Amino acid sequence: MTGQETGPEVTVRPATLGDVDALVGLVVEVAGEGRWIATEAPVDVEERHHTVAEAVQSDHAIVLVAQAGGEVVGDLGLHLARYGVADLGMAVLAGWRGRGVGSALLAEGIDQARAAGAHKIALQVWPHNAAALALYERFGFRREGYLTRHYRRRSGELWDAVIMGLPLD
Ligand SMILES: CC(C)(COP(=O)(O)OP(=O)(O)OC[C@H]1O[C@@H](n2cnc3c(N)ncnc32)[C@H](O)[C@@H]1OP(=O)(O)O)[C@@H](O)C(=O)NCCC(=O)NCCS
């Protein structure tokens, strides 16, 4: 991606241990929005630090960061299950959305999941998350199921979730 419309150039690369603080900061920010991801505020920062550091070093996970002007502006994580499915999660900082960062992360994530031998990528998304649904469908993900009143939020609300999958084989 070049920078004329998007500001600084965005690059996607594997995360390193040096990114862990920024990755934890990203989840704290997006969780703080309260609408898009399963993780809710307040995030247990210390626990998250361990989880992210573990994922970055694991042979069973792929963690990518999108970087712009020296700042981490998005991430994508894939957990590789033994049975061949890669579970996907991703987020882009609010100020960077709608500029192709998510697409760049997802294109690379799909390539890397395939290269790691996964036969499928799976994810869940809130039905109100129109931007995420549009992005996943554009990359060929299909709606495979629907969980009704499934996830209890800290507010006590029960949220539905859409199950999506992308075959890689
Ligand atoms: C979902 C997310 C990762 C997408 O990242 P992004 O950098 O905005 O993605 P892109 O700019 O590459 O593409 C976003 C697409 O959503 C579309 N979009 C944005 N808002 C939309 C809306 N309200 N309704 C429908 N489509 C919408 C854009 O038009 C774009 O599609 P297009 O290129 O075909 O026009 C980002 O919105 C995000 O981080 N959201 C908060 C966290 C989150 O929801 N994570 C996923 C949880 S399952």
The ligand as an ORCA input file, in Angstrom:
! r2SCAN-3c Opt
* xyz 0 1
  C     -12.966     -5.041     10.797
  C     -11.687     -4.209     10.622
  C     -10.498     -5.053     11.089
  C     -11.519     -3.847      9.157
  O     -10.308     -3.156      9.020
  P     -10.166     -1.931      7.972
  O      -8.760     -1.491      8.002
  O     -11.213     -0.932      8.253
  O     -10.479     -2.737      6.639
  P     -10.431     -2.211      5.140
  O     -10.268     -0.746      5.106
  O      -9.427     -3.030      4.414
  O     -11.871     -2.665      4.614
  C     -13.021     -2.441      5.392
  C     -14.237     -2.729      4.566
  O     -15.388     -2.503      5.365
  C     -16.260     -1.637      4.678
  N     -17.045     -0.938      5.670
  C     -16.634     -0.057      6.588
  N     -17.662      0.325      7.343
  C     -18.733     -0.348      6.873
  C     -20.094     -0.389      7.229
  N     -20.552      0.336      8.258
  N     -20.926     -1.196      6.524
  C     -20.473     -1.961      5.491
  N     -19.177     -1.953      5.124
  C     -18.337     -1.159      5.817
  C     -15.361     -0.763      3.899
  O     -16.076     -0.131      2.876
  C     -14.348     -1.774      3.403
  O     -14.823     -2.532      2.314
  P     -14.507     -2.110      0.811
  O     -13.033     -1.967      0.706
  O     -15.073     -3.254      0.012
  O     -15.225     -0.830      0.622
  C     -11.772     -2.880     11.417
  O     -12.988     -2.241     11.114
  C     -11.664     -3.064     12.925
  O     -10.597     -3.194     13.460
  N     -12.790     -3.009     13.637
  C     -12.783     -3.146     15.073
  C     -12.297     -4.508     15.533
  C     -13.044     -5.613     14.827
  O     -14.210     -5.484     14.527
  N     -12.334     -6.731     14.593
  C     -12.932     -7.885     13.945
  C     -13.698     -8.668     14.947
  S     -14.473    -10.097     14.211
*
